[in-house]
Amino acid sequence: MKGIIFSLHAIEPILATSFQGDPNSDVSYSYIPGSMIRGAVIGRYLRHHKLSELDINDVTVRKLFFDETKTLYLNAYLLSKDGKRTLPVPLSWFKDKDEKLPEVDERGSMRIYDRAIEYELRDEDITPKRVEQGFCSVCDKSVVLYSENRRINIHNFRNRKKGKGIKEQGEIFRYEALDAEQTFQAVILCQDKDLLDILQQLIQNSTNIWLGGSQSAGYGKTQIKDKDIKIVGDNWCEIEIPFENRANDKKLTITLLSDTILRDEWGQAIADANLIKPAVEETLHTALQTPKSVIIYSGSTLIGGFNRKWGLPLPQTPALSAGSVIVFEGIGLTSEEIQYLEFYGIGDRRNEGFGRVAVNWLYEEELQATKPQKNNMVQPSIEEPSRPIATLMATRILRQRLEKKLIKKLGESDTYIANLDAISNSQLSRLWLAAREGLITGTFSPVENLLNSDNLTKNAREQFQNTKMKNGDSLHSKVVFWMNNPLAWIIKPQGLQELEVIITPEIKQGLTDNSENPLVIEYTLRLIMAVAKRAIKEEI
């Protein structure tokens, strides 16, 4: 078993269309199918040899792209944080319905119960529910669960000549694609060293490679780096557990690591887990014992695709879902049989990544699951000519957050006047005009001068002092408090960090503990103006 492993870093979203969604939408698979990788390698082969189409009678071409016994293109799954290819979550994994996967910054883990190991749950209070995440990385009793990121884009059908939608050709449709900035790991397995050398040459010369549909609309660009390409030898396997450690003559557990197309005795494709045993026998060319019992956890799906040579979609085919688990009690395989079975797989279209299996993979009845750690990404620096624009962007974002703070504050009781009959509109208008003047000067001085006892008549002073807010404070004392402590209403309860805007380490905007910050003064004056303006309207 020889092979080549390489990583695909998505520069643009990738549209690997599945049969999910409604007729006006295309929903991508959660991985990059092996058939898509094979198609990209074929395209690279044609360009390298300056051919317009493949010669299917060529022996090398058939071995490279069409012979299921020579070359296998495995699905590209998400790359784990420790640089390994993740695998589909087994459908035999269950959790308590009410238990959630803790966040990265939270302590603890989520318990997972493998019912293929122990069917009956020991804790009767548990309401079992299947694990939602699609991929996992397993190490003993620890599991890290992964989910792909997706991007939804809305498009409209345009007339190619006019460049816009016209009558009966302006339909709206939606793409749900694998998002950019994700890394997937692909594997190509082959028997012959000569084939491996050809594949290595093709992949190493493919710095940028396009995958999937709508490539002219900003989808499908991926990058392969030479440092991420490595050759593996005969003992490599997808689950990275030695074959001799999994030989067992008492139990045979088959876990499907990809969707699997199986056919019944009449040649009809059908998603039936009971067909796994005949498929294993067909691959191994030997008859297995009759199992004492069979435990099945399976799902089904529809498999399709697109043939670019024909320009037509492939027929829809039912298949068993990746992650399906079937346990045969009383059947065993040798380490050589396990190696042979895991290399060739079972079912149809194995050279496109279908029919991958893992034999006797998991042994733990209970596992502890966590989320992957976040990468410590280095933020890009911004060139000098663009820094003023970036600073302006940060300031505008900060203002938006302050606007939300202001709106939220105006909903609190201490901004509503309880006894509107205690103050006249003329005094409220004076307060509003003084605050507006303060916006022009950038200080609280106009409002402070207005509320100064020496500058108010006895009647006006009594009106400001006798007017009560709904929390019991007087209007006079409340406005004075806001001016003396302008940060008090802004930073509670999360603090200044909630408002900080960071574009890059050099370009960031936020508030400091300094109450003389122009933004702090501005929005406090706007708070006073809003309180006065609302009171005037309510009194009218």
C-alpha angles and dihedrals in degrees: 000000000000127000151155123241122199139164125238113208112198111229091173131022114282121225109203097166120219131178094264124113133032127305092269095055139063115212119194127226115254089246140032108267119233090235089061092051090048090052091051091050090049089053090051090048091053093050093045092053094034093238129152094208140000122270100228091194091062108107094216092050092051092049093047101046114010112030112094091199096054112038129020124189108205125204116267108239129187116289113240124229090256092056098259131125111256121225134217115277110254114248089226090071116103135175136189109281092231097045117097131198107257119239120255093257092048125087124238136041142245120257118235123195118207105211092187086070098038115013097190115065112228093210106070093191092068120104101205121224129170119255111263099209117094105213138039145185114211129202115170105298095345122092130186112202122210134193127190121242117237136198125208118207128180118218136176127216111250133196106248095220099044095035093224141075117278134184111309090003103071101083119153117231136173134226119203102190137170104271124245123256094050126121124218127187119222130192131201116192124197140163104219124071090215091058090048091054091052093049092047091053092049094048096044089054091051104083090156120028130177121223135183133359136328093030091160091055098060101280135117107028111142134168131223118197121204091228089061093056118094137164120231128202138224097289097056118120134173097245094043095227117127114255094231090057091060102048107121130167096193105053136022117198117186117194117187111227093188139017109291129211112208131177130210126227091281093053095253116142109237135166098234120140090205087072091066094083094054089045091053090049090051092053094045093041090226138098119249126215121265106266120238090223139352128217117194132192107172145148134196136224142170121254123206137143143170129269108212091192091059095031087225138109119257120247115274112253128189114233142172112262124248110262095040112145129201124181122201114196114211098021125108138183131203121238090254091053091048091052092048093047095048092049098050100029124196138278132018132331093020091156087065095056099269124130100031113160140187119208120214091344105157130039105167118101093202129031136184115232130200138169121259118266115256118251118249093234119194109230114232119250120241121230119246098252091055098047097088090055092047090049090050090050091052091049092051092049089050090051090051090054091048090050089056090049090051093050091048092049092052088061093061123098097243090067095057122085111227100196108038092171090068094071133042127232091243092062091046089050090052089053091048093049092048091052090048090052088051089057088057095048095036093230141095091236098106092053092043090051091049094052094043107119091226091058097047128078117235091255094049092046091051091049093055092045097044094047107098130203118222090258091057101257120124119248089241095053093042094054091045090050092052091051094047093044106027094159094055096081094039106051103042128142107355098034133227094310089073090065099042115117117201119189095162131342088267098043117055138131131207146125126278131206088264108110090201092071107132093229092051091051092045096052094042089054089048088053091054091047092050093050091050094044093050092049091052092052093046092050092051 
